[in-house]
């Protein structure tokens, strides 16, 4: 995020402002659209959320081998997951 923000003139902006920017969402949507071109509809990403921070080993969200601990992430981001599936 800091690198993207600097490249797009958001050097002095707060991280929350950058996360909420339409420009960042459009850039991520473009990457998602490109990724979706190489998979079936069933495998495609239809909705995404930008989390306020990276998943880390220290927070318990990743294992030592950097695999996502789904149960932990589901608990921490339950409201965000519910919002995605409610829409």
PDB file with one MODEL, atoms N, CA, C and O in Angstrom:
MODEL        1
ATOM      1  N   UNK A   1       0.810  -1.204   0.000  1.00  0.00           N
ATOM      2  CA  UNK A   1       0.000   0.000   0.000  1.00  0.00           C
ATOM      3  C   UNK A   1       0.851   1.265   0.000  1.00  0.00           C
ATOM      4  O   UNK A   1       0.565   2.182  -0.770  1.00  0.00           O
ATOM      5  N   UNK A   2       1.894   1.350   0.840  1.00  0.00           N
ATOM      6  CA  UNK A   2       2.703   2.574   0.813  1.00  0.00           C
ATOM      7  C   UNK A   2       3.325   2.847  -0.559  1.00  0.00           C
ATOM      8  O   UNK A   2       3.382   3.995  -0.999  1.00  0.00           O
ATOM      9  N   UNK A   3       3.790   1.794  -1.231  1.00  0.00           N
ATOM     10  CA  UNK A   3       4.389   1.982  -2.561  1.00  0.00           C
ATOM     11  C   UNK A   3       3.344   2.464  -3.562  1.00  0.00           C
ATOM     12  O   UNK A   3       3.596   3.393  -4.330  1.00  0.00           O
ATOM     13  N   UNK A   4       2.170   1.832  -3.554  1.00  0.00           N
ATOM     14  CA  UNK A   4       1.104   2.245  -4.474  1.00  0.00           C
ATOM     15  C   UNK A   4       0.694   3.686  -4.188  1.00  0.00           C
ATOM     16  O   UNK A   4       0.521   4.480  -5.113  1.00  0.00           O
ATOM     17  N   UNK A   5       0.540   4.023  -2.912  1.00  0.00           N
ATOM     18  CA  UNK A   5       0.134   5.381  -2.529  1.00  0.00           C
ATOM     19  C   UNK A   5       1.151   6.409  -3.005  1.00  0.00           C
ATOM     20  O   UNK A   5       0.773   7.460  -3.523  1.00  0.00           O
ATOM     21  N   UNK A   6       2.424   6.120  -2.835  1.00  0.00           N
ATOM     22  CA  UNK A   6       3.467   7.049  -3.265  1.00  0.00           C
ATOM     23  C   UNK A   6       3.463   7.219  -4.783  1.00  0.00           C
ATOM     24  O   UNK A   6       3.655   8.329  -5.280  1.00  0.00           O
ATOM     25  N   UNK A   7       3.249   6.139  -5.515  1.00  0.00           N
ATOM     26  CA  UNK A   7       3.231   6.198  -6.979  1.00  0.00           C
ATOM     27  C   UNK A   7       2.023   6.965  -7.503  1.00  0.00           C
ATOM     28  O   UNK A   7       2.039   7.443  -8.637  1.00  0.00           O
ATOM     29  N   UNK A   8       0.984   7.085  -6.696  1.00  0.00           N
ATOM     30  CA  UNK A   8      -0.249   7.734  -7.151  1.00  0.00           C
ATOM     31  C   UNK A   8      -0.544   9.035  -6.414  1.00  0.00           C
ATOM     32  O   UNK A   8      -1.688   9.486  -6.375  1.00  0.00           O
ATOM     33  N   UNK A   9       0.478   9.627  -5.837  1.00  0.00           N
ATOM     34  CA  UNK A   9       0.335  10.949  -5.247  1.00  0.00           C
ATOM     35  C   UNK A   9      -0.366  11.000  -3.908  1.00  0.00           C
ATOM     36  O   UNK A   9      -0.866  12.058  -3.526  1.00  0.00           O
ATOM     37  N   UNK A  10      -0.422   9.909  -3.189  1.00  0.00           N
ATOM     38  CA  UNK A  10      -1.069   9.877  -1.875  1.00  0.00           C
ATOM     39  C   UNK A  10      -0.032   9.841  -0.756  1.00  0.00           C
ATOM     40  O   UNK A  10      -0.246   9.201   0.273  1.00  0.00           O
ATOM     41  N   UNK A  11       1.079  10.520  -0.957  1.00  0.00           N
ATOM     42  CA  UNK A  11       2.204  10.442  -0.022  1.00  0.00           C
ATOM     43  C   UNK A  11       1.820  10.910   1.372  1.00  0.00           C
ATOM     44  O   UNK A  11       2.202  10.281   2.358  1.00  0.00           O
ATOM     45  N   UNK A  12       1.072  12.001   1.472  1.00  0.00           N
ATOM     46  CA  UNK A  12       0.732  12.561   2.779  1.00  0.00           C
ATOM     47  C   UNK A  12      -0.611  12.084   3.309  1.00  0.00           C
ATOM     48  O   UNK A  12      -1.006  12.454   4.414  1.00  0.00           O
ATOM     49  N   UNK A  13      -1.310  11.276   2.542  1.00  0.00           N
ATOM     50  CA  UNK A  13      -2.639  10.835   2.961  1.00  0.00           C
ATOM     51  C   UNK A  13      -2.586   9.770   4.038  1.00  0.00           C
ATOM     52  O   UNK A  13      -1.656   8.965   4.092  1.00  0.00           O
ATOM     53  N   UNK A  14      -3.583   9.777   4.883  1.00  0.00           N
ATOM     54  CA  UNK A  14      -3.696   8.740   5.908  1.00  0.00           C
ATOM     55  C   UNK A  14      -4.025   7.416   5.225  1.00  0.00           C
ATOM     56  O   UNK A  14      -4.664   7.391   4.173  1.00  0.00           O
ATOM     57  N   UNK A  15      -3.587   6.330   5.830  1.00  0.00           N
ATOM     58  CA  UNK A  15      -3.824   5.006   5.246  1.00  0.00           C
ATOM     59  C   UNK A  15      -5.310   4.755   5.033  1.00  0.00           C
ATOM     60  O   UNK A  15      -5.696   4.154   4.030  1.00  0.00           O
ATOM     61  N   UNK A  16      -6.144   5.204   5.957  1.00  0.00           N
ATOM     62  CA  UNK A  16      -7.584   4.971   5.805  1.00  0.00           C
ATOM     63  C   UNK A  16      -8.139   5.734   4.614  1.00  0.00           C
ATOM     64  O   UNK A  16      -9.054   5.252   3.945  1.00  0.00           O
ATOM     65  N   UNK A  17      -7.599   6.920   4.336  1.00  0.00           N
ATOM     66  CA  UNK A  17      -8.047   7.675   3.166  1.00  0.00           C
ATOM     67  C   UNK A  17      -7.662   6.952   1.882  1.00  0.00           C
ATOM     68  O   UNK A  17      -8.443   6.896   0.933  1.00  0.00           O
ATOM     69  N   UNK A  18      -6.455   6.401   1.862  1.00  0.00           N
ATOM     70  CA  UNK A  18      -5.994   5.670   0.682  1.00  0.00           C
ATOM     71  C   UNK A  18      -6.828   4.409   0.500  1.00  0.00           C
ATOM     72  O   UNK A  18      -7.215   4.087  -0.623  1.00  0.00           O
ATOM     73  N   UNK A  19      -7.112   3.690   1.583  1.00  0.00           N
ATOM     74  CA  UNK A  19      -7.907   2.462   1.492  1.00  0.00           C
ATOM     75  C   UNK A  19      -9.304   2.732   0.959  1.00  0.00           C
ATOM     76  O   UNK A  19      -9.889   1.880   0.289  1.00  0.00           O
ATOM     77  N   UNK A  20      -9.839   3.897   1.246  1.00  0.00           N
ATOM     78  CA  UNK A  20     -11.184   4.248   0.804  1.00  0.00           C
ATOM     79  C   UNK A  20     -11.209   4.928  -0.568  1.00  0.00           C
ATOM     80  O   UNK A  20     -12.285   5.245  -1.075  1.00  0.00           O
ATOM     81  N   UNK A  21     -10.050   5.153  -1.169  1.00  0.00           N
ATOM     82  CA  UNK A  21     -10.012   5.899  -2.424  1.00  0.00           C
ATOM     83  C   UNK A  21     -10.578   5.077  -3.583  1.00  0.00           C
ATOM     84  O   UNK A  21     -10.347   3.873  -3.691  1.00  0.00           O
ATOM     85  N   UNK A  22     -11.309   5.756  -4.425  1.00  0.00           N
ATOM     86  CA  UNK A  22     -11.872   5.114  -5.615  1.00  0.00           C
ATOM     87  C   UNK A  22     -10.765   4.661  -6.551  1.00  0.00           C
ATOM     88  O   UNK A  22     -10.912   3.662  -7.256  1.00  0.00           O
ATOM     89  N   UNK A  23      -9.664   5.388  -6.561  1.00  0.00           N
ATOM     90  CA  UNK A  23      -8.536   5.047  -7.435  1.00  0.00           C
ATOM     91  C   UNK A  23      -7.927   3.698  -7.049  1.00  0.00           C
ATOM     92  O   UNK A  23      -7.616   2.889  -7.923  1.00  0.00           O
ATOM     93  N   UNK A  24      -7.754   3.450  -5.758  1.00  0.00           N
ATOM     94  CA  UNK A  24      -7.212   2.163  -5.302  1.00  0.00           C
ATOM     95  C   UNK A  24      -8.195   1.043  -5.617  1.00  0.00           C
ATOM     96  O   UNK A  24      -7.797  -0.011  -6.111  1.00  0.00           O
ATOM     97  N   UNK A  25      -9.463   1.265  -5.336  1.00  0.00           N
ATOM     98  CA  UNK A  25     -10.468   0.231  -5.622  1.00  0.00           C
ATOM     99  C   UNK A  25     -10.509  -0.108  -7.103  1.00  0.00           C
ATOM    100  O   UNK A  25     -10.663  -1.272  -7.472  1.00  0.00           O
ATOM    101  N   UNK A  26     -10.371   0.914  -7.961  1.00  0.00           N
ATOM    102  CA  UNK A  26     -10.369   0.680  -9.404  1.00  0.00           C
ATOM    103  C   UNK A  26      -9.139  -0.118  -9.831  1.00  0.00           C
ATOM    104  O   UNK A  26      -9.239  -0.997 -10.687  1.00  0.00           O
ATOM    105  N   UNK A  27      -7.985   0.180  -9.246  1.00  0.00           N
ATOM    106  CA  UNK A  27      -6.763  -0.550  -9.576  1.00  0.00           C
ATOM    107  C   UNK A  27      -6.880  -2.017  -9.171  1.00  0.00           C
ATOM    108  O   UNK A  27      -6.472  -2.906  -9.919  1.00  0.00           O
ATOM    109  N   UNK A  28      -7.429  -2.264  -8.009  1.00  0.00           N
ATOM    110  CA  UNK A  28      -7.606  -3.647  -7.555  1.00  0.00           C
ATOM    111  C   UNK A  28      -8.649  -4.352  -8.411  1.00  0.00           C
ATOM    112  O   UNK A  28      -8.474  -5.519  -8.761  1.00  0.00           O
ATOM    113  N   UNK A  29      -9.723  -3.663  -8.749  1.00  0.00           N
ATOM    114  CA  UNK A  29     -10.753  -4.258  -9.602  1.00  0.00           C
ATOM    115  C   UNK A  29     -10.173  -4.646 -10.954  1.00  0.00           C
ATOM    116  O   UNK A  29     -10.521  -5.692 -11.502  1.00  0.00           O
ATOM    117  N   UNK A  30      -9.288  -3.806 -11.499  1.00  0.00           N
ATOM    118  CA  UNK A  30      -8.649  -4.125 -12.772  1.00  0.00           C
ATOM    119  C   UNK A  30      -7.816  -5.399 -12.657  1.00  0.00           C
ATOM    120  O   UNK A  30      -7.846  -6.243 -13.552  1.00  0.00           O
ATOM    121  N   UNK A  31      -7.075  -5.542 -11.564  1.00  0.00           N
ATOM    122  CA  UNK A  31      -6.275  -6.755 -11.345  1.00  0.00           C
ATOM    123  C   UNK A  31      -7.171  -7.981 -11.181  1.00  0.00           C
ATOM    124  O   UNK A  31      -6.856  -9.057 -11.689  1.00  0.00           O
ATOM    125  N   UNK A  32      -8.283  -7.817 -10.476  1.00  0.00           N
ATOM    126  CA  UNK A  32      -9.235  -8.917 -10.290  1.00  0.00           C
ATOM    127  C   UNK A  32      -9.838  -9.321 -11.636  1.00  0.00           C
ATOM    128  O   UNK A  32      -9.962 -10.509 -11.935  1.00  0.00           O
ATOM    129  N   UNK A  33     -10.207  -8.336 -12.435  1.00  0.00           N
ATOM    130  CA  UNK A  33     -10.780  -8.618 -13.752  1.00  0.00           C
ATOM    131  C   UNK A  33      -9.799  -9.399 -14.624  1.00  0.00           C
ATOM    132  O   UNK A  33     -10.189 -10.329 -15.330  1.00  0.00           O
ATOM    133  N   UNK A  34      -8.520  -9.012 -14.570  1.00  0.00           N
ATOM    134  CA  UNK A  34      -7.491  -9.732 -15.332  1.00  0.00           C
ATOM    135  C   UNK A  34      -7.365 -11.171 -14.836  1.00  0.00           C
ATOM    136  O   UNK A  34      -7.291 -12.102 -15.638  1.00  0.00           O
ATOM    137  N   UNK A  35      -7.341 -11.350 -13.532  1.00  0.00           N
ATOM    138  CA  UNK A  35      -7.223 -12.697 -12.960  1.00  0.00           C
ATOM    139  C   UNK A  35      -8.431 -13.549 -13.335  1.00  0.00           C
ATOM    140  O   UNK A  35      -8.292 -14.742 -13.607  1.00  0.00           O
ATOM    141  N   UNK A  36      -9.605 -12.946 -13.349  1.00  0.00           N
ATOM    142  CA  UNK A  36     -10.828 -13.681 -13.658  1.00  0.00           C
ATOM    143  C   UNK A  36     -10.881 -14.167 -15.108  1.00  0.00           C
ATOM    144  O   UNK A  36     -11.619 -15.101 -15.419  1.00  0.00           O
ATOM    145  N   UNK A  37     -10.106 -13.544 -15.990  1.00  0.00           N
ATOM    146  CA  UNK A  37     -10.087 -13.964 -17.389  1.00  0.00           C
ATOM    147  C   UNK A  37      -9.532 -15.375 -17.567  1.00  0.00           C
ATOM    148  O   UNK A  37      -9.833 -16.037 -18.560  1.00  0.00           O
ATOM    149  N   UNK A  38      -8.729 -15.838 -16.616  1.00  0.00           N
ATOM    150  CA  UNK A  38      -8.078 -17.142 -16.774  1.00  0.00           C
ATOM    151  C   UNK A  38      -8.711 -18.252 -15.935  1.00  0.00           C
ATOM    152  O   UNK A  38      -8.155 -19.346 -15.829  1.00  0.00           O
ATOM    153  N   UNK A  39      -9.871 -17.973 -15.338  1.00  0.00           N
ATOM    154  CA  UNK A  39     -10.547 -18.992 -14.540  1.00  0.00           C
ATOM    155  C   UNK A  39     -12.012 -19.081 -14.938  1.00  0.00           C
ATOM    156  O   UNK A  39     -12.539 -18.198 -15.615  1.00  0.00           O
ATOM    157  N   UNK A  40     -12.659 -20.148 -14.515  1.00  0.00           N
ATOM    158  CA  UNK A  40     -14.085 -20.302 -14.804  1.00  0.00           C
ATOM    159  C   UNK A  40     -14.902 -19.358 -13.920  1.00  0.00           C
ATOM    160  O   UNK A  40     -14.383 -18.805 -12.950  1.00  0.00           O
ATOM    161  N   UNK A  41     -16.155 -19.181 -14.253  1.00  0.00           N
ATOM    162  CA  UNK A  41     -17.022 -18.308 -13.454  1.00  0.00           C
ATOM    163  C   UNK A  41     -17.104 -18.795 -12.006  1.00  0.00           C
ATOM    164  O   UNK A  41     -17.130 -17.989 -11.076  1.00  0.00           O
ATOM    165  N   UNK A  42     -17.144 -20.110 -11.824  1.00  0.00           N
ATOM    166  CA  UNK A  42     -17.231 -20.666 -10.474  1.00  0.00           C
ATOM    167  C   UNK A  42     -15.996 -20.333  -9.640  1.00  0.00           C
ATOM    168  O   UNK A  42     -16.083 -20.236  -8.416  1.00  0.00           O
ATOM    169  N   UNK A  43     -14.857 -20.160 -10.292  1.00  0.00           N
ATOM    170  CA  UNK A  43     -13.606 -19.862  -9.592  1.00  0.00           C
ATOM    171  C   UNK A  43     -13.333 -18.363  -9.502  1.00  0.00           C
ATOM    172  O   UNK A  43     -12.370 -17.954  -8.853  1.00  0.00           O
ATOM    173  N   UNK A  44     -14.144 -17.555 -10.129  1.00  0.00           N
ATOM    174  CA  UNK A  44     -13.848 -16.129 -10.228  1.00  0.00           C
ATOM    175  C   UNK A  44     -14.117 -15.373  -8.930  1.00  0.00           C
ATOM    176  O   UNK A  44     -14.925 -15.784  -8.097  1.00  0.00           O
ATOM    177  N   UNK A  45     -13.416 -14.265  -8.794  1.00  0.00           N
ATOM    178  CA  UNK A  45     -13.620 -13.352  -7.677  1.00  0.00           C
ATOM    179  C   UNK A  45     -14.726 -12.398  -8.094  1.00  0.00           C
ATOM    180  O   UNK A  45     -14.603 -11.716  -9.111  1.00  0.00           O
ATOM    181  N   UNK A  46     -15.791 -12.340  -7.333  1.00  0.00           N
ATOM    182  CA  UNK A  46     -16.907 -11.464  -7.684  1.00  0.00           C
ATOM    183  C   UNK A  46     -16.948 -10.219  -6.821  1.00  0.00           C
ATOM    184  O   UNK A  46     -17.364  -9.154  -7.279  1.00  0.00           O
ATOM    185  N   UNK A  47     -16.521 -10.345  -5.580  1.00  0.00           N
ATOM    186  CA  UNK A  47     -16.514  -9.233  -4.637  1.00  0.00           C
ATOM    187  C   UNK A  47     -15.245  -9.325  -3.811  1.00  0.00           C
ATOM    188  O   UNK A  47     -14.769 -10.422  -3.519  1.00  0.00           O
ATOM    189  N   UNK A  48     -14.698  -8.182  -3.435  1.00  0.00           N
ATOM    190  CA  UNK A  48     -13.512  -8.187  -2.594  1.00  0.00           C
ATOM    191  C   UNK A  48     -13.617  -7.060  -1.577  1.00  0.00           C
ATOM    192  O   UNK A  48     -14.406  -6.128  -1.736  1.00  0.00           O
ATOM    193  N   UNK A  49     -12.818  -7.163  -0.546  1.00  0.00           N
ATOM    194  CA  UNK A  49     -12.732  -6.123   0.480  1.00  0.00           C
ATOM    195  C   UNK A  49     -11.260  -5.808   0.705  1.00  0.00           C
ATOM    196  O   UNK A  49     -10.410  -6.697   0.650  1.00  0.00           O
ATOM    197  N   UNK A  50     -10.972  -4.566   0.952  1.00  0.00           N
ATOM    198  CA  UNK A  50      -9.609  -4.142   1.260  1.00  0.00           C
ATOM    199  C   UNK A  50      -9.504  -4.054   2.772  1.00  0.00           C
ATOM    200  O   UNK A  50     -10.169  -3.234   3.406  1.00  0.00           O
ATOM    201  N   UNK A  51      -8.668  -4.899   3.338  1.00  0.00           N
ATOM    202  CA  UNK A  51      -8.514  -4.931   4.789  1.00  0.00           C
ATOM    203  C   UNK A  51      -7.613  -3.789   5.256  1.00  0.00           C
ATOM    204  O   UNK A  51      -6.753  -3.333   4.502  1.00  0.00           O
ATOM    205  N   UNK A  52      -7.799  -3.330   6.471  1.00  0.00           N
ATOM    206  CA  UNK A  52      -7.033  -2.183   6.960  1.00  0.00           C
ATOM    207  C   UNK A  52      -5.578  -2.499   7.284  1.00  0.00           C
ATOM    208  O   UNK A  52      -4.780  -1.588   7.505  1.00  0.00           O
ATOM    209  N   UNK A  53      -5.229  -3.780   7.315  1.00  0.00           N
ATOM    210  CA  UNK A  53      -3.844  -4.155   7.602  1.00  0.00           C
ATOM    211  C   UNK A  53      -3.563  -5.527   7.000  1.00  0.00           C
ATOM    212  O   UNK A  53      -4.479  -6.266   6.637  1.00  0.00           O
ATOM    213  N   UNK A  54      -2.273  -5.850   6.901  1.00  0.00           N
ATOM    214  CA  UNK A  54      -1.868  -7.152   6.392  1.00  0.00           C
ATOM    215  C   UNK A  54      -2.159  -8.239   7.433  1.00  0.00           C
ATOM    216  O   UNK A  54      -2.156  -7.978   8.636  1.00  0.00           O
ATOM    217  N   UNK A  55      -2.409  -9.454   6.952  1.00  0.00           N
ATOM    218  CA  UNK A  55      -2.492 -10.598   7.844  1.00  0.00           C
ATOM    219  C   UNK A  55      -1.063 -10.922   8.278  1.00  0.00           C
ATOM    220  O   UNK A  55      -0.139 -10.843   7.468  1.00  0.00           O
ATOM    221  N   UNK A  56      -0.876 -11.284   9.539  1.00  0.00           N
ATOM    222  CA  UNK A  56       0.474 -11.551  10.047  1.00  0.00           C
ATOM    223  C   UNK A  56       0.527 -12.824  10.883  1.00  0.00           C
ATOM    224  O   UNK A  56      -0.489 -13.329  11.362  1.00  0.00           O
ATOM    225  N   UNK A  57       1.734 -13.315  11.036  1.00  0.00           N
ATOM    226  CA  UNK A  57       1.978 -14.453  11.918  1.00  0.00           C
ATOM    227  C   UNK A  57       1.721 -14.027  13.358  1.00  0.00           C
ATOM    228  O   UNK A  57       1.114 -14.765  14.134  1.00  0.00           O
ATOM    229  N   UNK A  58       2.190 -12.825  13.712  1.00  0.00           N
ATOM    230  CA  UNK A  58       2.072 -12.323  15.072  1.00  0.00           C
ATOM    231  C   UNK A  58       0.618 -12.189  15.527  1.00  0.00           C
ATOM    232  O   UNK A  58       0.313 -12.389  16.703  1.00  0.00           O
ATOM    233  N   UNK A  59      -0.265 -11.855  14.610  1.00  0.00           N
ATOM    234  CA  UNK A  59      -1.674 -11.713  14.968  1.00  0.00           C
ATOM    235  C   UNK A  59      -2.389 -13.064  15.026  1.00  0.00           C
ATOM    236  O   UNK A  59      -3.544 -13.149  15.445  1.00  0.00           O
ATOM    237  N   UNK A  60      -1.687 -14.119  14.601  1.00  0.00           N
ATOM    238  CA  UNK A  60      -2.280 -15.451  14.604  1.00  0.00           C
ATOM    239  C   UNK A  60      -3.084 -15.761  13.352  1.00  0.00           C
ATOM    240  O   UNK A  60      -3.701 -16.822  13.257  1.00  0.00           O
ATOM    241  N   UNK A  61      -3.084 -14.843  12.389  1.00  0.00           N
ATOM    242  CA  UNK A  61      -3.872 -15.035  11.170  1.00  0.00           C
ATOM    243  C   UNK A  61      -3.139 -15.857  10.116  1.00  0.00           C
ATOM    244  O   UNK A  61      -3.759 -16.373   9.186  1.00  0.00           O
ATOM    245  N   UNK A  62      -1.811 -15.980  10.258  1.00  0.00           N
ATOM    246  CA  UNK A  62      -1.003 -16.791   9.351  1.00  0.00           C
ATOM    247  C   UNK A  62      -0.190 -17.793  10.155  1.00  0.00           C
ATOM    248  O   UNK A  62       0.201 -17.528  11.292  1.00  0.00           O
ATOM    249  N   UNK A  63       0.059 -18.948   9.549  1.00  0.00           N
ATOM    250  CA  UNK A  63       0.941 -19.932  10.174  1.00  0.00           C
ATOM    251  C   UNK A  63       2.389 -19.518   9.913  1.00  0.00           C
ATOM    252  O   UNK A  63       2.641 -18.552   9.193  1.00  0.00           O
ATOM    253  N   UNK A  64       3.328 -20.240  10.493  1.00  0.00           N
ATOM    254  CA  UNK A  64       4.751 -19.957  10.274  1.00  0.00           C
ATOM    255  C   UNK A  64       5.150 -20.138   8.809  1.00  0.00           C
ATOM    256  O   UNK A  64       6.139 -19.561   8.358  1.00  0.00           O
ATOM    257  N   UNK A  65       4.385 -20.936   8.072  1.00  0.00           N
ATOM    258  CA  UNK A  65       4.655 -21.138   6.645  1.00  0.00           C
ATOM    259  C   UNK A  65       3.777 -20.246   5.771  1.00  0.00           C
ATOM    260  O   UNK A  65       3.642 -20.481   4.570  1.00  0.00           O
ATOM    261  N   UNK A  66       3.184 -19.224   6.379  1.00  0.00           N
ATOM    262  CA  UNK A  66       2.385 -18.187   5.712  1.00  0.00           C
ATOM    263  C   UNK A  66       1.087 -18.689   5.094  1.00  0.00           C
ATOM    264  O   UNK A  66       0.601 -18.127   4.112  1.00  0.00           O
ATOM    265  N   UNK A  67       0.532 -19.744   5.671  1.00  0.00           N
ATOM    266  CA  UNK A  67      -0.797 -20.193   5.260  1.00  0.00           C
ATOM    267  C   UNK A  67      -1.829 -19.458   6.112  1.00  0.00           C
ATOM    268  O   UNK A  67      -1.602 -19.203   7.295  1.00  0.00           O
ATOM    269  N   UNK A  68      -2.956 -19.123   5.507  1.00  0.00           N
ATOM    270  CA  UNK A  68      -4.006 -18.399   6.224  1.00  0.00           C
ATOM    271  C   UNK A  68      -4.703 -19.329   7.202  1.00  0.00           C
ATOM    272  O   UNK A  68      -5.100 -20.440   6.849  1.00  0.00           O
ATOM    273  N   UNK A  69      -4.846 -18.864   8.425  1.00  0.00           N
ATOM    274  CA  UNK A  69      -5.630 -19.592   9.428  1.00  0.00           C
ATOM    275  C   UNK A  69      -7.067 -19.104   9.292  1.00  0.00           C
ATOM    276  O   UNK A  69      -7.462 -18.095   9.875  1.00  0.00           O
ATOM    277  N   UNK A  70      -7.820 -19.837   8.521  1.00  0.00           N
ATOM    278  CA  UNK A  70      -9.160 -19.394   8.140  1.00  0.00           C
ATOM    279  C   UNK A  70     -10.064 -19.115   9.327  1.00  0.00           C
ATOM    280  O   UNK A  70     -10.788 -18.119   9.329  1.00  0.00           O
ATOM    281  N   UNK A  71     -10.037 -19.965  10.327  1.00  0.00           N
ATOM    282  CA  UNK A  71     -10.921 -19.776  11.489  1.00  0.00           C
ATOM    283  C   UNK A  71     -10.619 -18.458  12.191  1.00  0.00           C
ATOM    284  O   UNK A  71     -11.536 -17.762  12.628  1.00  0.00           O
ATOM    285  N   UNK A  72      -9.343 -18.113  12.302  1.00  0.00           N
ATOM    286  CA  UNK A  72      -8.965 -16.859  12.955  1.00  0.00           C
ATOM    287  C   UNK A  72      -9.412 -15.674  12.107  1.00  0.00           C
ATOM    288  O   UNK A  72      -9.993 -14.718  12.620  1.00  0.00           O
ATOM    289  N   UNK A  73      -9.140 -15.741  10.814  1.00  0.00           N
ATOM    290  CA  UNK A  73      -9.518 -14.643   9.917  1.00  0.00           C
ATOM    291  C   UNK A  73     -11.040 -14.492   9.874  1.00  0.00           C
ATOM    292  O   UNK A  73     -11.549 -13.371   9.886  1.00  0.00           O
ATOM    293  N   UNK A  74     -11.756 -15.593   9.825  1.00  0.00           N
ATOM    294  CA  UNK A  74     -13.219 -15.533   9.827  1.00  0.00           C
ATOM    295  C   UNK A  74     -13.746 -14.876  11.095  1.00  0.00           C
ATOM    296  O   UNK A  74     -14.726 -14.132  11.044  1.00  0.00           O
ATOM    297  N   UNK A  75     -13.110 -15.140  12.230  1.00  0.00           N
ATOM    298  CA  UNK A  75     -13.541 -14.538  13.491  1.00  0.00           C
ATOM    299  C   UNK A  75     -13.218 -13.039  13.533  1.00  0.00           C
ATOM    300  O   UNK A  75     -14.066 -12.228  13.905  1.00  0.00           O
ATOM    301  N   UNK A  76     -11.995 -12.680  13.152  1.00  0.00           N
ATOM    302  CA  UNK A  76     -11.557 -11.280  13.210  1.00  0.00           C
ATOM    303  C   UNK A  76     -12.354 -10.418  12.233  1.00  0.00           C
ATOM    304  O   UNK A  76     -12.732  -9.295  12.567  1.00  0.00           O
ATOM    305  N   UNK A  77     -12.609 -10.926  11.045  1.00  0.00           N
ATOM    306  CA  UNK A  77     -13.276 -10.145  10.002  1.00  0.00           C
ATOM    307  C   UNK A  77     -14.713 -10.603   9.745  1.00  0.00           C
ATOM    308  O   UNK A  77     -15.209 -10.476   8.625  1.00  0.00           O
ATOM    309  N   UNK A  78     -15.372 -11.122  10.748  1.00  0.00           N
ATOM    310  CA  UNK A  78     -16.736 -11.638  10.600  1.00  0.00           C
ATOM    311  C   UNK A  78     -17.694 -10.581  10.059  1.00  0.00           C
ATOM    312  O   UNK A  78     -18.514 -10.879   9.192  1.00  0.00           O
ATOM    313  N   UNK A  79     -17.600  -9.361  10.556  1.00  0.00           N
ATOM    314  CA  UNK A  79     -18.509  -8.303  10.079  1.00  0.00           C
ATOM    315  C   UNK A  79     -18.287  -8.008   8.607  1.00  0.00           C
ATOM    316  O   UNK A  79     -19.246  -7.826   7.857  1.00  0.00           O
ATOM    317  N   UNK A  80     -17.036  -7.959   8.191  1.00  0.00           N
ATOM    318  CA  UNK A  80     -16.711  -7.687   6.785  1.00  0.00           C
ATOM    319  C   UNK A  80     -17.183  -8.831   5.891  1.00  0.00           C
ATOM    320  O   UNK A  80     -17.719  -8.590   4.809  1.00  0.00           O
ATOM    321  N   UNK A  81     -16.989 -10.060   6.332  1.00  0.00           N
ATOM    322  CA  UNK A  81     -17.437 -11.227   5.565  1.00  0.00           C
ATOM    323  C   UNK A  81     -18.955 -11.223   5.443  1.00  0.00           C
ATOM    324  O   UNK A  81     -19.490 -11.494   4.368  1.00  0.00           O
ATOM    325  N   UNK A  82     -19.654 -10.920   6.533  1.00  0.00           N
ATOM    326  CA  UNK A  82     -21.117 -10.836   6.493  1.00  0.00           C
ATOM    327  C   UNK A  82     -21.576  -9.757   5.523  1.00  0.00           C
ATOM    328  O   UNK A  82     -22.555  -9.949   4.802  1.00  0.00           O
ATOM    329  N   UNK A  83     -20.877  -8.622   5.496  1.00  0.00           N
ATOM    330  CA  UNK A  83     -21.232  -7.525   4.593  1.00  0.00           C
ATOM    331  C   UNK A  83     -21.096  -7.966   3.130  1.00  0.00           C
ATOM    332  O   UNK A  83     -21.938  -7.645   2.291  1.00  0.00           O
ATOM    333  N   UNK A  84     -20.028  -8.701   2.845  1.00  0.00           N
ATOM    334  CA  UNK A  84     -19.804  -9.170   1.457  1.00  0.00           C
ATOM    335  C   UNK A  84     -20.924 -10.102   1.027  1.00  0.00           C
ATOM    336  O   UNK A  84     -21.456  -9.967  -0.075  1.00  0.00           O
ATOM    337  N   UNK A  85     -21.285 -11.048   1.889  1.00  0.00           N
ATOM    338  CA  UNK A  85     -22.287 -12.033   1.500  1.00  0.00           C
ATOM    339  C   UNK A  85     -23.712 -11.512   1.621  1.00  0.00           C
ATOM    340  O   UNK A  85     -24.632 -12.105   1.057  1.00  0.00           O
ATOM    341  N   UNK A  86     -23.910 -10.429   2.335  1.00  0.00           N
ATOM    342  CA  UNK A  86     -25.248  -9.836   2.421  1.00  0.00           C
ATOM    343  C   UNK A  86     -25.620  -9.110   1.134  1.00  0.00           C
ATOM    344  O   UNK A  86     -26.795  -9.008   0.781  1.00  0.00           O
ATOM    345  N   UNK A  87     -24.597  -8.607   0.438  1.00  0.00           N
ATOM    346  CA  UNK A  87     -24.839  -7.855  -0.802  1.00  0.00           C
ATOM    347  C   UNK A  87     -25.028  -8.764  -1.930  1.00  0.00           C
ATOM    348  O   UNK A  87     -25.243  -8.315  -3.056  1.00  0.00           O
TER     349      UNK A  87
ENDMDL
END
